Amino acid sequence: MNAEILAVGTELLLGNIVNTNAQYIAKRLADIGIDVYFQSVVGDNPGRLYKAFELALQRADIVITTGGLGPTQDDLTKEIAAEISGKKLLLDDKALRMIEEYFSRMGRTMTENNKKQAYIPEASKVFYNYRGTAPGCAIEMGGKIIILLPGPPREMEEMFERSVIPYLSQFQEGVLASKILRVCGVGESKVEELLADLLDSQTNPTIALYAKFGEVSIRITAKAETEEKAKDLICPVENEIRKILGNHIYGEGDQNLEDVFGELLIKHKKSIAVAESCTGGLLAGRLINYPGISAVFKEGVVAYSNEAKIRRLGVSEATLSQYGAVSKETALEMAKGICIKAGTSIGISTTGIAGPGGGSIEKPVGLVYAGLCIDGELYSVKFNFTGKRQEIRERTVISVLDWARKILIEKLNSGKF
């Protein structure tokens, strides 16, 4: 089966809000083996909405809408869906009761127009709303399905997981299982090149690459009679990918870099502190995202000026004078200095030119040096990034965390740390 996602709302067309619902739904449909070939956005106009439904029903088995289920006159998604499917709108007593209870819990008076939300196209499968007011539903018509969902993301996501996924499972043949591998340090094109033989010969399981900011996700999906058999199909493919990509694979599923790095530090009881210049606290912020990191994270210093680098980290004036703040030498002294000042076994530093100004031919915007001190042993790395100021800073954090992770694993595996 294939689906089209139809987002309804003039505010989406005007760019006032971002259509995160379509991203979420598309991802979850892929998880259960339903392809999405088209995504559309239409404003709160009955004529254009009707045409959007007609077109979507011509080219998709399932049309999933978000938005336009509210109490106001311009909330017309349900009414147009009922019209196009030839269904009457009937009052659903349970939906009305839930709306009334919602207003009661909120200590607000329910206005009469909210009753409109409790009317559902006849013979529909109702999806009750446990986080808001507007219920959703599924309308089956001539081999096609229209699924109506509310617009607020927290309501839509809860309804999708609680009701829509179980509803759609009845149309699946067999069971799908997926495994996601998270990759950093190589771009999507390089990953594709390295996995070319596997990608060219894929049947079941299938392999899909997804580029994200600073990393790549590899989704391996298999279909079988049972989930266990599907996972058995995934296993050898995963092993082959791991053999090819090695330590560029940093995690799986929903893991991110700070999860993996923080887990390593806590597991091996290695304390850490960071000294930041160009990243201005972003590196410390990423590390602190990981729950329990307080067991090992001791200190973060933003030493932006040369004076701060000297005073807080012990960087020598001679180094700054000879090599400059953005240099391998300064990065190394920053990493060593934060280790000494904080009394930690690991120190990481960043110094660079985030732009948009401040660059030169010798040291262009995007030039970044990072330093790493592990038990007194020093490492450095040089990066050349492109993009806007914030992008350069964020790319620095991702790249430095991945670089430090790989060195830390190598040291731990050697038994010398």
C-alpha positions in Angstrom: 0.0 0.0 0.0 1.1 3.6 -0.5 0.0 6.8 1.2 -0.2 10.5 0.6 0.1 13.0 3.4 -2.2 16.0 3.1 -1.5 18.8 5.5 -4.3 21.4 5.9 -3.8 24.9 7.1 -3.2 28.3 5.6 -0.6 29.0 8.3 1.5 26.2 6.7 1.4 27.8 3.3 2.4 31.1 4.7 5.4 29.6 6.5 4.1 30.7 9.9 4.6 27.1 11.2 6.8 24.2 10.1 5.1 21.1 8.9 6.7 18.7 11.4 3.6 16.4 11.2 4.4 15.3 7.7 7.9 14.4 8.7 6.7 12.4 11.7 4.0 10.5 9.7 6.3 9.7 6.8 8.9 8.3 9.1 6.4 6.1 11.0 4.8 4.9 7.8 8.2 3.8 6.5 8.7 1.9 9.8 5.6 -0.2 9.0 6.3 -0.7 5.3 3.9 1.9 3.8 5.4 4.0 1.1 4.8 7.7 0.8 5.0 8.9 -2.8 3.5 12.4 -2.4 3.1 15.1 0.3 0.8 18.0 -0.2 -0.2 21.2 1.7 -3.4 23.0 1.1 -5.0 26.1 2.8 -8.3 26.4 4.5 -10.3 26.8 1.3 -13.2 24.3 0.6 -12.8 24.3 -3.2 -9.0 23.7 -3.1 -9.3 21.2 -0.3 -11.8 19.2 -2.3 -9.5 19.1 -5.3 -6.6 18.1 -3.1 -8.6 15.2 -1.8 -9.6 14.1 -5.3 -6.0 14.2 -6.6 -4.6 12.4 -3.5 -7.3 9.6 -3.8 -6.3 9.1 -7.5 -2.7 8.4 -6.7 -2.7 6.8 -3.2 -4.3 4.0 -1.4 -4.4 5.9 1.9 -4.7 9.7 2.3 -3.7 10.9 5.7 -4.6 14.5 6.7 -3.5 16.6 9.6 -5.3 19.8 10.6 -8.7 21.4 10.0 -10.6 19.4 12.6 -11.1 22.3 15.1 -14.3 24.1 16.1 -14.1 27.2 13.9 -15.7 27.8 10.5 -12.5 27.5 8.6 -11.9 24.0 10.0 -13.3 22.1 7.1 -11.2 18.9 6.6 -13.8 16.5 8.1 -16.7 18.2 6.3 -14.9 17.9 2.9 -13.8 14.3 3.6 -17.4 13.4 4.4 -18.6 15.1 1.2 -16.1 13.4 -1.0 -16.8 10.0 0.5 -20.6 10.4 0.5 -20.9 10.0 4.3 -23.2 11.8 6.7 -21.7 13.5 9.8 -23.2 11.9 13.0 -22.7 12.9 16.6 -20.4 10.5 18.5 -21.5 10.6 22.1 -18.2 9.3 23.5 -16.2 12.0 21.6 -18.6 14.7 22.9 -18.2 13.4 26.4 -14.4 13.4 26.1 -14.5 17.0 24.8 -16.7 18.1 27.7 -14.4 16.4 30.2 -11.3 18.0 28.7 -12.8 21.5 29.2 -13.8 20.6 32.7 -10.2 19.4 33.6 -8.8 22.6 32.1 -11.3 24.7 34.2 -12.7 26.3 31.1 -16.2 26.7 29.7 -16.9 24.7 26.6 -18.4 26.9 23.9 -21.2 25.6 21.6 -19.0 25.5 18.5 -16.7 22.8 20.1 -19.6 20.4 19.7 -18.8 20.4 16.0 -15.7 18.4 16.7 -17.7 15.4 18.0 -19.4 14.9 14.6 -17.8 12.0 12.7 -18.5 10.6 9.2 -20.8 7.6 9.5 -19.4 4.1 9.6 -15.9 5.5 10.4 -13.3 4.0 12.7 -13.1 6.7 15.4 -9.7 7.6 16.9 -10.4 9.3 20.2 -8.2 12.2 21.3 -6.6 11.8 24.8 -4.5 14.9 24.6 -6.9 17.5 23.2 -10.4 17.8 21.8 -10.7 16.9 18.1 -11.1 13.2 17.5 -9.7 11.6 14.3 -11.1 8.8 12.2 -10.6 6.5 9.3 -13.1 6.4 6.4 -13.0 3.4 4.2 -14.4 3.9 0.7 -14.1 1.8 -2.4 -10.7 0.3 -1.6 -9.4 3.7 -0.5 -8.8 5.0 3.1 -9.0 8.5 4.4 -7.4 9.1 7.8 -8.2 12.4 9.5 -5.8 13.5 12.3 -5.7 16.7 14.4 -3.1 19.4 13.6 -1.3 20.0 17.0 1.7 17.7 16.9 1.4 16.3 20.5 -2.2 15.3 19.8 -1.5 13.9 16.4 1.6 11.9 17.5 -0.2 10.3 20.4 -3.2 9.4 18.3 -1.0 8.0 15.6 0.8 5.7 18.0 -2.2 4.7 20.0 -4.8 4.2 17.2 -3.5 4.6 13.6 -0.6 2.2 13.8 -2.8 -0.6 15.2 -5.5 0.2 12.6 -3.0 0.1 9.6 -1.4 -3.2 10.8 -4.5 -5.1 9.6 -3.5 -4.3 6.0 0.0 -5.5 6.3 1.1 -8.8 4.8 3.7 -10.3 7.1 5.8 -8.5 9.7 8.3 -5.7 9.2 11.3 -5.2 11.4 13.9 -2.4 11.1 17.3 -1.7 12.5 18.9 1.8 12.4 22.6 2.3 12.5 24.0 5.8 13.2 27.1 6.9 11.3 29.4 9.9 11.8 32.7 11.0 10.2 31.7 10.0 6.6 29.2 11.7 4.4 26.2 10.1 2.7 27.9 9.8 -0.7 30.9 8.1 0.8 28.7 5.7 2.8 26.8 4.9 -0.5 30.1 4.2 -2.2 31.4 1.9 0.5 28.1 0.0 0.6 27.6 -0.1 -3.1 27.6 -3.9 -3.5 25.1 -4.3 -0.7 22.9 -1.6 -2.0 23.0 -2.9 -5.6 22.0 -6.5 -4.5 19.4 -5.7 -1.9 16.1 -7.5 -1.9 15.0 -8.5 1.5 16.3 -6.9 3.7 16.3 -3.5 2.1 18.9 -0.8 3.0 18.1 2.9 3.0 20.4 5.9 3.7 19.2 9.1 5.3 21.4 12.1 5.6 21.0 14.2 8.7 22.9 17.3 10.0 26.5 16.0 10.5 25.6 12.3 10.2 24.0 9.5 8.3 21.4 7.0 9.3 21.3 3.5 7.8 17.9 1.8 8.0 17.8 -2.0 7.4 14.3 -3.3 7.0 13.2 -6.9 6.6 9.9 -8.6 6.0 9.0 -12.1 7.2 6.2 -14.2 8.8 7.3 -13.2 12.3 9.3 -10.4 13.9 12.0 -12.9 15.0 12.5 -14.2 11.4 12.7 -10.6 10.1 15.4 -9.8 12.7 17.2 -13.0 11.6 17.3 -11.6 8.1 18.6 -8.3 9.3 21.5 -9.7 11.3 23.9 -10.8 8.6 23.4 -7.6 6.6 24.0 -5.5 9.8 27.2 -7.5 10.4 28.5 -6.8 6.9 27.7 -3.1 7.2 29.5 -2.9 10.5 32.5 -4.7 9.0 32.7 -2.2 6.2 32.1 1.0 8.2 33.9 0.0 11.4 34.0 2.7 14.1 32.2 5.2 11.9 29.1 3.5 13.2 28.7 5.1 16.6 25.3 3.9 17.7 21.9 2.5 16.8 18.2 3.4 17.0 17.6 6.7 18.8 21.1 6.9 20.2 23.0 10.1 19.6 26.7 11.0 20.0 26.4 12.4 23.5 24.5 9.2 24.6 27.3 7.0 23.4 30.1 9.3 24.6 28.6 9.8 28.0 27.9 6.1 28.4 31.6 5.4 27.7 32.8 7.9 30.2 30.5 6.7 33.0 31.1 3.0 32.3 34.8 3.4 32.5 34.7 6.1 35.2 36.6 8.7 33.2 36.1 12.3 34.3 36.0 15.1 31.7 36.1 18.9 31.4 35.9 21.1 28.3 37.4 24.4 27.2 35.6 26.2 24.4 36.2 29.2 22.4 34.3 29.2 19.0 31.6 26.7 20.2 30.8 29.0 23.2 29.4 26.3 25.5 27.6 24.1 22.8 30.0 21.2 23.5 29.3 21.3 27.2 25.6 21.6 26.5 25.6 18.5 24.3 27.4 16.5 26.9 25.0 17.6 29.6 22.1 16.4 27.6 23.0 12.9 28.7 21.3 11.8 32.0 23.8 10.9 34.7 26.7 12.8 33.1 27.2 14.7 36.4 29.1 11.6 37.6 32.0 12.4 35.3 31.5 15.9 33.8 33.3 18.3 36.1 33.6 21.7 34.4 33.1 23.6 31.2 34.9 26.9 30.5 34.1 29.3 27.7 37.4 31.1 27.2 36.6 33.3 24.3 39.3 36.0 24.6 43.0 35.5 24.7 43.0 36.9 28.2 40.6 34.3 29.3 42.7 31.5 27.7 45.7 32.7 29.6 44.0 33.3 32.9 41.6 30.4 33.0 43.5 27.7 31.1 47.1 28.6 31.4 47.7 29.1 27.7 51.0 30.8 27.3 51.3 34.3 25.8 54.1 33.1 23.7 51.9 30.5 22.0 49.2 33.0 21.3 51.7 35.5 20.0 53.5 33.0 17.7 50.6 30.8 16.5 47.4 32.7 17.2 44.3 31.8 19.1 43.1 29.6 16.2 45.9 27.1 16.0 46.9 23.5 16.8 49.2 24.7 19.5 46.6 26.8 21.3 44.0 24.0 21.1 46.5 21.6 22.7 47.4 24.0 25.6 43.6 24.6 26.2 42.9 20.9 26.4 45.9 20.3 28.8 45.0 23.4 30.8 41.4 22.4 31.5 42.5 18.9 32.6 44.9 20.5 35.1 42.5 23.1 36.3 39.5 20.7 36.7 41.6 17.7 37.8 40.1 15.4 35.2 41.5 12.5 33.1 40.1 13.9 29.9 40.0 17.5 28.5 38.6 18.6 25.2 39.1 22.1 23.6 37.7 23.9 20.6 39.1 27.1 18.9 38.2 28.4 15.5 36.7 31.1 13.2 32.9 30.7 13.1 32.4 33.9 10.9 30.9 35.6 9.2 34.0 37.9 9.6 37.4 37.4 11.1 38.8 35.1 8.4 41.9 35.5 6.2 43.6 33.6 3.4 45.8 31.8 5.9 42.9 31.2 8.4 39.5 31.3 6.6 36.1 31.3 8.1 35.3 27.7 9.1 38.8 26.8 10.2 38.6 24.9 13.6 41.2 23.2 15.7 40.3 20.8 18.6 42.5 19.5 21.3 42.2 16.4 23.4 44.1 15.5 26.5 43.8 11.9 27.8 45.9 11.2 30.9 48.4 13.8 29.8 48.7 12.5 26.2 47.8 15.2 23.7 46.0 14.9 20.4 44.8 17.6 17.9 42.7 17.7 14.8 42.0 20.4 12.2 38.6 20.9 10.5 37.5 23.2 7.6 33.8 23.8 7.7 31.5 25.8 5.5 28.1 27.4 6.3 26.7 30.0 8.5 28.1 30.8 11.9 25.7 28.6 13.9 26.2 25.7 11.4 29.9 25.9 11.8 29.7 25.9 15.6 27.2 22.9 15.6 29.3 20.9 13.0 32.3 21.5 15.2 30.6 20.0 18.2 29.5 16.9 16.3 32.8 16.3 14.6 34.8 16.9 17.8 32.6 14.5 19.8 33.0 11.8 17.1 36.7 12.3 16.9 37.2 12.2 20.7 34.9 9.1 20.8 37.1 7.2 18.4 40.3 8.0 20.2 38.8 7.1 23.6 37.6 3.7 22.3 41.1 3.1 20.8 42.7 4.0 24.1 40.3 1.8 26.1 40.7 -1.1 23.8 44.5 -0.9 24.1 44.2 -1.4 27.9 46.4 1.7 28.5 43.7 3.9 29.9 
